[in-house]
């Protein structure tokens, strides 16, 4: 039994950091951000969609959280309303950090 507990504990320790350190580029692709904001956040699907590359990380995080919660429901935020429930708050932080480092 002790051996089994040790294996479970070791597996948990190994798996946890992998989940916590999700790659921003992978998330950007997986959550379909590029479909509307372009592969590098600079070429948008529609002219009035924002170019997000290089934006302040805290600003990006706040906008995504507000769209997710419904606090922001203006402009084109409706386009993101269906996607944001699929993005965890932790993933939003990772995405915001990644997008903020893209070259505008």
Secondary structure, DSSP 8 states (H G I E B T S, - for coil): -HHHHHHHHHHHHHHHHHHHT--HHHHHHHTTHHHHH-TTSSS-SSTTS---TT--HHHHHHHHHHHHHTS--STTHHHHHHHHTTS-HHHHHHHHHHHHTS--
